[in-house]
Amino acid sequence: MKTDILRDLKKHRAERGALESKDFQVIGKNHGRSITDIYSVATFYSETSPKKRGKYRINICKSMPCRMKNPDTILQLLKRELNIGPGEVTKDGKFSIHLVNCIGACDRSPSMLVNEKPYGNIDTNKIRDILNELT
Amino acid sequence: MSSRKKTSEQKNMIISKYITKRVATPEDYKNLGGFEALEQAKQAEPNDIIQEIKRSGLRGRGGAGFPTGLKWEMAASYTESPEKYIICNADEGEVGAFKDRVILENCPYLFLEGLIIAGIATGAQNGFIYLRDEYSFLQKSLEHVIEEAGEILKNYNVSFSIHLRIGAGAYICGEETSLIESLEGKRGEPKLKPPYPPQHGLFGMPTVINNVETISNIPWIIVNGAENFSKIGTEFSAGTKLFSVSGDVRVPGVYELVMGVKIGTLVKDYAGAEDIKAVQVGGASGRILSDSDLEIPLCFEGVLGSGAVIVFNHSRSIVETMRETMAFFMEESCGKCTPCREGNFVIYKILDRMNSGLGSNRDILMLKEIASSMSSTSFCGLGTAATIGLMDALELFADEFQQAV
């Protein structure tokens, strides 16, 4: 479908880790829209934000049902292991951590997404396993 | 209640029959009685299907509760329109809601059958599924099921195409006009209503937008009849409802219960809550209730919303809970209108201050004033509903707010 700009934005970002004016230009050309128009769409949605992200985006759910199950210990562990805070990217560009709103996995809280993949009932041991798998 | 009784009870329900275990193939679905409704709908007059849905009393399960048959009838009435669309709203973004995910995960055939019947009834040739980005992990399986559905449609000689589209992390896109904007490749900002989508929707064409759970009820109604459906539940809330229960409960999960069930029955008998200080019904935009409200029925006449139910025990701080709720709205406000964009921000700042013990008496007054003006002046449902829970909490837990100043 010709209006699927979000898919194109995600594709470009997955390839390059961030979105730059060149990406907006290419997508705009393909869709017959101006570069500023595409930029305004990209900045509206959190998952098409032009900001640089890691190859593996770790999205930790911070909404109430997950927050009630102590995701703070999870965040502390990730901070320690990766040496970055929420919104930051590791030097090698491999990981970034983000605190996000409800991901719809409240029956398995605390939960998080690594790129598209959901993880539920996470604890410090599980996080270590996930990180080991990815590094 | 023993879990065995619970399981056997759920098996007989309208939707749970299909979603308590994974239904992996069209054959499995057929063995459970699937596609029977499609068979019947194919032979029926489109208007008869619409009248059947109208008579059933089915109302939208996404939270607003608009009569589904009426929506269909409105869209169908534009017979001269060159194109019509059906959109399945799978942008389940409400905090604490995950019931649609369970349908999409365990039995996507069910809602697809409903979607196709909606197409037959209204005369739409194209159906869109707008899936939230957080459910992207379902993309592959849904694409596969859409392909299978294509084969089935060919066999049934029905001309209807289904397209999967994925959002990009914006709560506001669950609002129907925002969803349409997003599908058109724009910023997901809400638009003024009227015109309503059934008249002027996607690409300016008549469009029906139904929640995943809503259209999952359609096959049952077609097979079992409107009268039998309307006999279930209460006068103004026919049928059953899927509840997503989370928070301080022993068994969080999705429960399908008859409309009108008491809050206490759901959270205590089913989800195993023992210590209840407050219950949030309807997610972040829902009502806050106390332990003395457990007799209130869950239905459109009582409280309902999207059916997200979060239980808080006595160790939870209400001020902190409300701060987090308002942080959610501060981040998810699209920024189009001033009351919502600024109001959520200011309320969050005040609650954050109060939560760290730096509040003043004036703050409570400010909260009430901003909350009520937001609810009456915001552009769309996000802003008008953002402070519903806060206004409840300020009344029910006034002493806690007082202690924070």
Interface residues (C-beta under 8 A of the other chain):
Chain A: M1 T3 D4 I5 L6 R7 L9 K10 H31 R33 S40 V41 F44 Y45 S46 E47 T48 K62 S63 M64 P65 R67 M68 V100 N101 C102 I103 G104 A105 C106 D107 R108 S109 L113 E116 K117 P118
Chain B: E92 G93 E94 V95 G96 A97 F98 D100 R101 R132 D133 E134 Y135 S136 F137 Q139 H163 R165 I166 G167 A168 G169 A170 Y171 S182 L183 E184 G185 K186 R187 G188 E189 S244 S246 G247 D248 P252 G253 V254 Q280 G283 A284 A308 I310 F312 R316 T321 E324 T325 F328 E331 E332 C334
